[in-house]
Amino acid sequence: MDLPSARIDQPVWTRTLIAWHLVFYALLGITAVAALVTDELTSGRRVAYLALAGTLALIYRLLAMPAMVNRIRWQAHLYRALMIACVSGAVALYPQSIFLLFIVSPQIWLLSERILDAVSLSIVLLVAVGTAQLWAAGWSMDAFWDILPWMVISLAVSMLFGIWIEKVISQSQQRAALIEELEAARDELAEAHHTAGVMAERERMAREIHDTLAQGMTSIVMLSQTAAVELSRGAVDPAAARLAAIEDTARENLAEARALVAAFTPVALSGATLAEVLRRQGERFAAETGVDVQVSLDMADDEVAALPQGQQVVLLRAAQESLANVRKHAGATRVQIRLGLSADGVAIEISDDGSGFTPSARPSGYGLAAMRGRVEESGGTVSVDSAPGRGTRVQVLIPATGQED
């Protein structure tokens, strides 16, 4: 019978062991008191009996209790051998102490690592105790036939009780192992969710930085380069206008950085509608690049304002990323931004007449990948239609349902 130490370490099992200790010492104390007050024992036998009871109490404390907790094999073997000797000697001196079997028989099973060991030692215990009873009765055949049925019944009860205890403990061990596995799986799942949350937050912050701060910095670099060229040519007024645009862009970047730290709504949408922000973005882009930017709405201003905040953020970031790509790659002269409702939801389309590219032959950069990730998180789709020499059209569609404010 396999009884690893992990089973003993369980709080319920520890409390059960304490109960076993109390019952053992209570029964042993009762037999000692009975031996003291009975008239059946001579003084010599009474002293011998009390010595055996004291020895049994001592070895139980020194050998059995540590063996039950720490699974020390030699202590278990030594205790059971001495226990069988003490109990059989006590029964030989005072047959009424036979009821000690009720507590010592389970100890054999508790301290055994295999069922075969427990069965063998149980038989040894009952044979020894039966022999002690027979000795006390004078070795008569009548006493033998009186004792035999009780020994057989005691052995059968001990076997059934011991095997039942072993099955209960085995099932408890399996349940404990299952609980440990479930707890480990729960901890792993919680760690995985935490890691996924951290990665998702990092990705979100990366997209926000790319769509706001990085694009703002790119605009500042291009404006400063243009201003430097104009100053070298003596064009003071155009350079001053560029410097003013740099200051405005830097202020907006600073506000966006503060909003990112505080996890607020984009600064551009905090005091204006999406339609107003798109028009303002188009005007600024035209002023910075000289590209003709047209913003058209196929929906009323109040319908735009009624869009959930989450949708407005996604649509705004899509427009910003598309304009950034036009600035860096397209070489376009005209850009069209169109916002409207469709049967499937709300859509924004950004098209240009630039150089275009082959989407299948050119891996998308981080900006387009970030746009796709943001839109897909909202349940939407991104489509890119482009070809060399005929411009690019980016369309973002977000379903009208399932969006959160």
C-alpha positions as CSV (number, residue, x, y, z in Angstrom):
1,M,0.0,0.0,0.0
2,D,1.6,3.2,-1.2
3,L,1.3,6.0,1.4
4,P,3.7,8.8,0.3
5,S,4.5,11.6,2.7
6,A,2.6,14.1,0.6
7,R,-0.6,12.4,1.8
8,I,0.4,12.8,5.4
9,D,1.1,16.5,4.9
10,Q,-2.4,17.3,4.1
11,P,-4.2,19.3,6.9
12,V,-7.2,17.0,7.1
13,W,-4.9,14.0,7.4
14,T,-2.9,15.7,10.1
15,R,-6.0,16.4,12.1
16,T,-7.0,12.7,11.7
17,L,-3.7,11.6,13.0
18,I,-4.2,13.7,16.1
19,A,-7.5,12.0,16.7
20,W,-5.8,8.6,16.3
21,H,-3.2,9.6,18.9
22,L,-5.9,10.7,21.4
23,V,-7.9,7.5,21.0
24,F,-4.8,5.3,21.4
25,Y,-3.7,7.0,24.6
26,A,-7.3,7.1,25.9
27,L,-7.8,3.3,25.4
28,L,-4.3,2.6,26.8
29,G,-5.1,4.7,29.8
30,I,-8.4,3.0,30.4
31,T,-6.8,-0.5,30.4
32,A,-4.1,0.8,32.8
33,V,-6.7,2.1,35.2
34,A,-8.7,-1.1,34.9
35,A,-5.6,-3.1,35.7
36,L,-5.0,-1.0,38.8
37,V,-8.4,-1.5,40.2
38,T,-9.1,-5.1,39.3
39,D,-8.8,-8.0,41.7
40,E,-7.9,-10.4,39.0
41,L,-4.2,-9.5,38.9
42,T,-1.5,-10.2,41.5
43,S,0.8,-7.4,42.5
44,G,3.6,-8.9,40.3
45,R,1.4,-9.2,37.2
46,R,-0.1,-5.7,37.8
47,V,3.4,-4.2,37.8
48,A,4.4,-6.2,34.7
49,Y,1.2,-5.1,32.9
50,L,1.7,-1.4,33.8
51,A,5.3,-1.7,32.6
52,L,4.1,-3.1,29.2
53,A,1.5,-0.4,28.9
54,G,4.1,2.3,29.7
55,T,6.5,0.8,27.2
56,L,3.8,0.8,24.5
57,A,2.9,4.4,25.2
58,L,6.6,5.4,25.0
59,I,7.4,3.5,21.8
60,Y,4.3,4.9,20.2
61,R,5.5,8.4,21.0
62,L,9.1,7.8,20.0
63,L,8.6,5.5,17.0
64,A,5.1,5.4,15.6
65,M,4.2,9.1,15.6
66,P,7.4,10.2,13.7
67,A,7.0,7.2,11.3
68,M,3.4,8.2,10.5
69,V,4.5,11.7,9.6
70,N,7.9,11.2,8.0
71,R,7.5,7.7,6.6
72,I,10.7,6.4,8.2
73,R,10.6,2.7,7.4
74,W,12.9,1.3,10.1
75,Q,10.9,3.1,12.8
76,A,7.7,1.7,11.5
77,H,9.1,-1.9,11.4
78,L,10.6,-1.6,14.9
79,Y,7.4,-0.1,16.4
80,R,5.2,-2.8,15.0
81,A,7.4,-5.6,16.3
82,L,7.6,-4.1,19.8
83,M,3.9,-3.2,19.7
84,I,2.9,-6.8,18.9
85,A,5.1,-8.0,21.7
86,C,3.6,-5.5,24.2
87,V,0.0,-6.1,23.2
88,S,0.3,-9.9,23.3
89,G,2.1,-9.7,26.6
90,A,-0.6,-7.4,28.0
91,V,-3.4,-9.7,26.9
92,A,-1.6,-12.7,28.4
93,L,-1.4,-10.9,31.8
94,Y,-4.9,-9.3,31.6
95,P,-7.2,-10.8,28.9
96,Q,-9.7,-7.9,29.2
97,S,-7.2,-5.6,27.4
98,I,-8.1,-7.5,24.2
99,F,-10.0,-4.4,23.0
100,L,-6.6,-2.7,22.3
101,L,-6.8,-4.5,19.0
102,F,-9.3,-1.9,17.9
103,I,-6.6,0.7,17.8
104,V,-3.4,-1.2,17.1
105,S,-4.8,-3.1,14.1
106,P,-5.3,0.1,12.1
107,Q,-1.8,1.2,13.1
108,I,-0.4,-1.7,11.2
109,W,-2.2,-0.7,8.0
110,L,-1.3,3.0,8.5
111,L,2.4,2.2,8.8
112,S,2.6,-0.3,5.9
113,E,3.7,0.6,2.4
114,R,2.2,-2.5,0.8
115,I,-1.0,-4.4,1.3
116,L,0.9,-7.7,1.6
117,D,2.9,-6.3,4.5
118,A,-0.2,-5.1,6.3
119,V,-2.0,-8.5,5.8
120,S,1.1,-10.4,7.0
121,L,1.6,-8.3,10.1
122,S,-2.2,-8.4,10.9
123,I,-2.1,-12.2,10.9
124,V,1.1,-12.1,13.1
125,L,-0.7,-9.8,15.6
126,L,-3.8,-11.9,15.8
127,V,-1.9,-15.2,16.2
128,A,0.3,-13.6,18.9
129,V,-2.7,-12.2,20.7
130,G,-4.7,-15.5,20.3
131,T,-1.7,-17.4,21.7
132,A,-1.6,-15.0,24.6
133,Q,-5.3,-15.6,25.3
134,L,-4.8,-19.3,25.1
135,W,-1.9,-19.2,27.5
136,A,-4.0,-17.2,30.0
137,A,-6.8,-19.8,29.7
138,G,-4.4,-22.7,30.5
139,W,-3.8,-24.1,27.0
140,S,-7.1,-26.0,27.0
141,M,-8.9,-27.1,23.8
142,D,-12.1,-25.6,25.0
143,A,-10.4,-22.2,25.3
144,F,-8.9,-22.8,21.8
145,W,-12.3,-23.3,20.1
146,D,-13.7,-20.4,22.0
147,I,-10.9,-18.1,20.9
148,L,-10.6,-19.3,17.3
149,P,-13.9,-17.8,16.0
150,W,-13.2,-14.4,17.5
151,M,-9.7,-14.4,16.0
152,V,-11.0,-15.3,12.6
153,I,-13.7,-12.7,12.8
154,S,-11.2,-10.1,14.0
155,L,-8.9,-11.0,11.1
156,A,-11.7,-10.7,8.6
157,V,-12.8,-7.3,10.0
158,S,-9.2,-6.1,10.1
159,M,-8.7,-7.1,6.5
160,L,-11.9,-5.4,5.3
161,F,-11.4,-2.3,7.4
162,G,-7.8,-2.0,6.3
163,I,-8.5,-2.5,2.6
164,W,-11.3,0.0,2.8
165,I,-9.0,2.5,4.5
166,E,-6.4,1.9,1.8
167,K,-8.9,2.6,-1.0
168,V,-10.2,5.7,0.7
169,I,-6.7,7.0,1.1
170,S,-5.8,6.1,-2.4
171,Q,-8.8,8.0,-3.8
172,S,-7.9,10.9,-1.6
173,Q,-4.4,10.9,-3.0
174,Q,-5.7,10.8,-6.5
175,R,-8.0,13.7,-5.8
176,A,-5.2,15.6,-4.1
177,A,-3.0,15.0,-7.2
178,L,-5.9,16.2,-9.5
179,I,-6.4,19.3,-7.4
180,E,-2.7,20.1,-7.6
181,E,-2.8,19.6,-11.4
182,L,-5.9,21.8,-11.6
183,E,-4.3,24.5,-9.5
184,A,-1.1,24.3,-11.5
185,A,-3.1,24.6,-14.7
186,R,-5.0,27.5,-13.3
187,D,-1.8,29.2,-12.4
188,E,-0.4,28.6,-15.8
189,L,-3.5,29.9,-17.4
190,A,-3.4,33.0,-15.2
191,E,0.2,33.5,-16.1
192,A,-0.6,33.0,-19.8
193,H,-3.5,35.5,-19.6
194,H,-1.2,38.0,-17.8
195,T,1.5,37.6,-20.4
196,A,-1.1,38.0,-23.2
197,G,-2.4,41.1,-21.5
198,V,1.0,42.5,-21.2
199,M,1.8,41.8,-24.8
200,A,-1.5,43.2,-26.0
201,E,-0.9,46.4,-23.9
202,R,2.6,46.7,-25.4
203,E,1.2,46.3,-28.9
204,R,-1.5,48.8,-28.2
205,M,1.0,51.3,-26.9
206,A,3.3,50.7,-29.9
207,R,0.4,51.4,-32.2
208,E,-0.5,54.5,-30.4
209,I,3.0,55.8,-30.4
210,H,3.4,55.0,-34.1
211,D,0.1,56.6,-35.0
212,T,0.7,59.8,-33.0
213,L,4.2,60.6,-31.7
214,A,6.2,58.9,-34.4
215,Q,4.1,60.6,-37.2
216,G,4.3,63.9,-35.4
217,M,8.1,63.6,-35.2
218,T,8.3,62.7,-38.9
219,S,6.3,65.8,-39.7
220,I,8.5,68.0,-37.5
221,V,11.7,66.6,-39.3
222,M,10.2,67.2,-42.7
223,L,9.0,70.7,-41.8
224,S,12.4,71.6,-40.2
225,Q,14.2,70.4,-43.3
226,T,11.9,72.5,-45.5
227,A,12.4,75.5,-43.3
228,A,16.2,75.2,-43.4
229,V,16.0,75.1,-47.2
230,E,13.8,78.2,-47.3
231,L,16.0,80.1,-44.9
232,S,19.1,79.3,-47.0
233,R,17.3,80.8,-50.0
234,G,16.3,83.9,-48.0
235,A,12.6,83.1,-47.9
236,V,11.9,84.3,-44.3
237,D,8.1,84.3,-44.3
238,P,7.7,80.7,-45.6
239,A,10.3,79.5,-43.2
240,A,8.5,81.3,-40.3
241,A,5.3,79.5,-41.3
242,R,7.1,76.2,-41.2
243,L,8.5,77.0,-37.8
244,A,5.0,77.9,-36.6
245,A,3.7,74.5,-38.0
246,I,6.6,72.8,-36.2
247,E,5.5,74.4,-32.9
248,D,1.9,73.4,-33.4
249,T,2.9,69.8,-34.2
250,A,5.2,69.6,-31.2
251,R,2.5,70.9,-28.9
252,E,0.0,68.3,-30.2
253,N,2.7,65.6,-29.8
254,L,3.2,66.7,-26.2
255,A,-0.5,66.6,-25.5
256,E,-0.8,63.1,-27.1
257,A,2.1,61.9,-25.0
258,R,0.3,63.1,-21.9
259,A,-2.9,61.4,-23.0
260,L,-1.0,58.1,-23.6
261,V,0.4,58.2,-20.2
262,A,-3.0,58.9,-18.7
263,A,-4.7,56.4,-21.1
264,F,-7.2,59.0,-22.2
265,T,-9.1,59.5,-25.5
266,P,-6.9,60.9,-28.3
267,V,-6.5,64.6,-27.7
268,A,-7.8,65.5,-31.2
269,L,-11.2,63.9,-30.3
270,S,-11.5,65.2,-26.8
271,G,-12.9,68.6,-27.9
272,A,-14.1,68.0,-31.5
273,T,-16.0,65.6,-33.6
274,L,-14.4,63.1,-35.9
275,A,-15.5,65.1,-39.0
276,E,-13.9,68.2,-37.6
277,V,-10.7,66.4,-36.8
278,L,-10.5,64.8,-40.2
279,R,-10.9,68.1,-41.9
280,R,-8.2,69.7,-39.7
281,Q,-5.9,66.8,-40.4
282,G,-6.4,67.2,-44.1
283,E,-5.8,71.0,-44.0
284,R,-2.6,70.5,-42.0
285,F,-1.3,67.8,-44.3
286,A,-2.0,70.0,-47.3
287,A,-0.2,72.9,-45.7
288,E,2.8,70.8,-44.8
289,T,3.2,68.9,-48.0
290,G,1.4,70.9,-50.7
291,V,-0.8,67.9,-51.6
292,D,-4.4,68.7,-52.4
293,V,-6.5,67.0,-49.7
294,Q,-10.2,66.7,-49.9
295,V,-12.4,65.4,-47.0
296,S,-16.0,64.4,-47.8
297,L,-18.7,63.0,-45.6
298,D,-21.4,60.7,-46.8
299,M,-23.2,61.0,-43.5
300,A,-24.5,63.9,-41.4
301,D,-22.3,65.5,-38.7
302,D,-24.7,64.4,-36.0
303,E,-24.4,60.8,-37.3
304,V,-20.6,61.1,-37.1
305,A,-20.8,62.5,-33.6
306,A,-23.1,59.6,-32.6
307,L,-20.5,57.0,-33.5
308,P,-19.1,55.1,-30.5
309,Q,-15.9,56.6,-29.2
310,G,-14.0,53.3,-30.0
311,Q,-15.0,53.5,-33.6
312,Q,-14.0,57.1,-33.9
313,V,-10.5,56.3,-32.6
314,V,-10.0,53.5,-35.0
315,L,-11.2,55.5,-38.0
316,L,-9.0,58.5,-37.0
317,R,-5.9,56.3,-36.6
318,A,-6.6,54.7,-40.0
319,A,-6.7,58.1,-41.6
320,Q,-3.5,59.3,-39.8
321,E,-1.6,56.2,-40.8
322,S,-2.8,56.4,-44.5
323,L,-1.7,60.1,-44.7
324,A,1.7,59.2,-43.2
325,N,2.2,56.5,-45.8
326,V,1.2,59.0,-48.5
327,R,3.8,61.5,-47.1
328,K,6.6,58.9,-47.0
329,H,6.0,56.7,-50.1
330,A,3.3,57.9,-52.5
331,G,4.6,61.1,-54.0
332,A,1.0,62.0,-54.6
333,T,-0.6,65.3,-55.7
334,R,-4.1,64.6,-54.5
335,V,-5.6,62.7,-51.6
336,Q,-9.3,62.0,-51.1
337,I,-10.7,61.0,-47.6
338,R,-14.3,59.8,-47.6
339,L,-16.2,58.8,-44.5
340,G,-19.6,57.2,-44.7
341,L,-22.1,54.6,-43.7
342,S,-22.8,51.4,-45.6
343,A,-25.0,48.4,-45.1
344,D,-22.3,46.6,-43.2
345,G,-21.3,49.5,-40.9
346,V,-19.2,52.6,-41.0
347,A,-16.3,53.0,-43.5
348,I,-13.5,55.4,-44.2
349,E,-11.6,55.4,-47.5
350,I,-8.3,57.1,-48.2
351,S,-7.2,57.2,-51.8
352,D,-4.3,59.0,-53.6
353,D,-3.0,59.4,-57.1
354,G,0.6,58.5,-56.1
355,S,3.1,56.0,-57.4
356,G,1.2,53.0,-56.0
357,F,2.7,49.6,-55.4
358,T,2.0,45.9,-55.7
359,P,0.5,44.8,-52.3
360,S,1.3,41.1,-52.8
361,A,4.9,41.8,-53.7
362,R,5.7,44.2,-51.0
363,P,5.5,43.3,-47.3
364,S,3.5,45.6,-45.2
365,G,5.4,47.8,-42.8
366,Y,4.6,48.2,-39.1
367,G,2.1,51.1,-39.8
368,L,-0.2,49.0,-42.0
369,A,0.1,46.0,-39.8
370,A,-0.7,48.1,-36.7
371,M,-3.7,49.5,-38.6
372,R,-4.9,46.0,-39.4
373,G,-4.5,44.9,-35.8
374,R,-6.4,47.8,-34.4
375,V,-9.3,47.4,-36.9
376,E,-9.5,43.6,-36.4
377,E,-9.7,44.1,-32.7
378,S,-12.8,46.2,-33.4
379,G,-14.2,43.4,-35.6
380,G,-13.5,45.3,-38.8
381,T,-11.5,44.7,-42.0
382,V,-8.9,46.6,-43.9
383,S,-8.5,46.3,-47.7
384,V,-5.7,47.8,-49.7
385,D,-6.1,48.3,-53.5
386,S,-3.0,49.5,-55.3
387,A,-0.9,49.0,-58.4
388,P,2.3,50.7,-59.7
389,G,1.5,54.0,-61.4
390,R,-2.2,54.2,-60.4
391,G,-2.2,55.2,-56.8
392,T,-3.5,53.5,-53.7
393,R,-6.9,53.1,-52.0
394,V,-7.2,52.0,-48.4
395,Q,-10.6,51.1,-47.1
396,V,-11.5,50.4,-43.4
397,L,-14.9,49.0,-42.6
398,I,-16.1,48.6,-39.0
399,P,-19.4,46.8,-38.2
400,A,-22.1,48.9,-36.8
401,T,-22.8,46.4,-34.0
402,G,-20.7,45.1,-31.2
403,Q,-18.8,48.3,-30.6
404,E,-18.1,49.8,-27.2
405,D,-18.0,53.4,-26.3
